[in-house]
Amino acid sequence: MTTATLDRQSTEATMNYEEIQAFLYAEARALDDRDWDNWLTFYHADCPFWMPAWDDEDLLTEDPQNEMSLIYYPDRSGIEDRVFRIQTDRSSATSLPEPRTNHNLANIEVLSRDAGTITLRFNWHTLTYRYGKTDQHWGTSYYTIDVTGKNPLITDKKVVLKNDQIHHVIDVYHI
């Protein structure tokens, strides 16, 4: 499934709950399938992608410009650069071979609906398999989705990694 699959016939700037689920599942599938070009189509050009670090056991950093982040791309060009590096093996941070992943989403909540945008919160659990070992990562994501165009687009993404004591590099496909 791609964002093109989610083309809407209606001109109404909204999505129902089933369409929201389908959108989130399609993004997760693109990650699991390593369909990087398709995965990028879910993001608006100005979309920040931020995974704050834990400042201590119960406080997250609040400013990606001035505090530590686990991942921070101010817009889609940073995400595109990361995907380029994954696809071309041009990063020492890229896991080779790429791990097999399985993304599971739950507790999808619509936090607000305003003039063509929907704000969401959901929990996720990702299993990864590499070198005969299974790892897991879990957390909560917060998305803002623009629903005014033909295809919905993520305009803001914040990922809170709950198990941040990790043994290796964390990458976009882990979350």
N, C-alpha and C positions, 0 to 999 in steps of 0.2 A: 504494500500500500504506500502511496506517495501523497504529498499534499494535493496533487492533481486529482487523486481519487476522491478527495474531499471537496472538489468543486461543488459549489452550491448553486442551485437553480434559483433560489430565492434571493431577492435584493435586500432582504432584511438583515441588518447588521447584528446578528446574534448566532448562537449555537445552542442546541438543546444538550441535555446531559449525555445522551448517547453519542452525539457528534463530538463532544469534548472527549469522551472516553476513546472514541475511534482515533481522534487526533493524537492523543497521548500514546496510545498503543502503537500507532503507526511510527511515531518517532522512536519508541523503544525497539520496535522491530528493525528499523533502519540501523540502529546501533548493533543489535544482535547479528544482523546479516552483513555487517561491515559495509553497508551501502552508503558510503560517505557522501557522495554527491547528492543522493536523495536526502540524507540527514540534514545537509546544509540548507535545503529548500524550506525547512521548518522555521528558519530564523530570518527575521527582518534585518536589513543592513545595519541598523543602528542598535541592535540588541546587545546589551551587556550580558556576559556569562560570568557569574561570580560564585565562587565557593569560598566563603570566609573561613578563617582558621579559628580555633578555639583559643581565646585569650587565657583562659584557665578552665577548670572543669565545667563551669556552667555559664560562661559568657563568651559570646562570639565577637570577633572584631566587627566594627561597624563602618569602616571607611576603607574601601579597596584602594584608594589613592594614597593613603598614608599609613595603613596598618597591614600586617601580614595577611595574605590570602593563600589558600591552597591552589586555587586556580582563579585567574582574573583576565578576561578579555573585554576591553571596553566596547567592542562592537563585533559584528560578524567577521570582519577582516582578520581578527585574531583567531577566531574559530577556524576560518578557512586556512590560515597558516598552519595551525595545528594539524588539520586534516592533511594538508600537503605533506607535512613531515611524516605523518603516519604512513601515507601511501607510498612515499619515496624512500622510507627508512633513513631520512636525513636528520635524525635526532637521537642522541644517546639515551633520551628518556623513553623512546619507543620500545615497547616490549616485543621482542622477537623470539619465537613466533608470537603473533598476536594471540591473546587469550580468547578462548571461546567464552561468550557471555550469555547470560539469561537474565533479562530485566523483568521484574515483577512489580506491578503498580497496585496500590490499594488506597483506600480512604480518600478518594478524590472528592474534594470539596470546592464548591464555587464560593469564593469569598465576597466577590462583588461583580456587578454588571453595570458598566457606565458607558454611555455614548460610544458604542463600537468597540469596547474592550471588555474582556472578562479576566478577572484575577482568580487564580487557582492555587490550591495547596494540595499536595498529595504525598503519600509515603511511598518509598521504593526500596527494593531489596534486589541487589545484583549478585549473582553467582558468577565466578570466573574460574575457568579451568586452564591450567598451563603447567607443563612439565610434570604431569601426573598428580598435581595438587589442586584442590579446590579452595578458593578464597571467597569471602563474602564481604560486601559493603552494603550499608543501608543508611537511610536518612530521609529527609523531607525536602521537597522542592516547592518553590514558589514561582509561578509563571504569570506573566501578563500576556494575553493573546489579543491581537488586533483582528477583529472579525469584519472589518469594513470592506475588504477586498474580495476578490474571487476566491482566494484561498486564505484560511487563517494563518497568521504568522506570530511566532513568539517574539515579543518586543522587549521582554525583560525576563531573565532567568537567574534565580538564586538557588543554590543547592547547599543544604546543610548536611554534611557528612557526620553521622552520629558516632561511627566507630573510626576515629581518626588516628588511632595507634596502628599504623600500617607498616608492613615490612618492606615495601617497595614503592616505586613511583605510582602515584594515582593519576589516572588519565581520564579523558572525556568518556571513554567507553566503559569505565568502571562505575559510572554514576548515572 
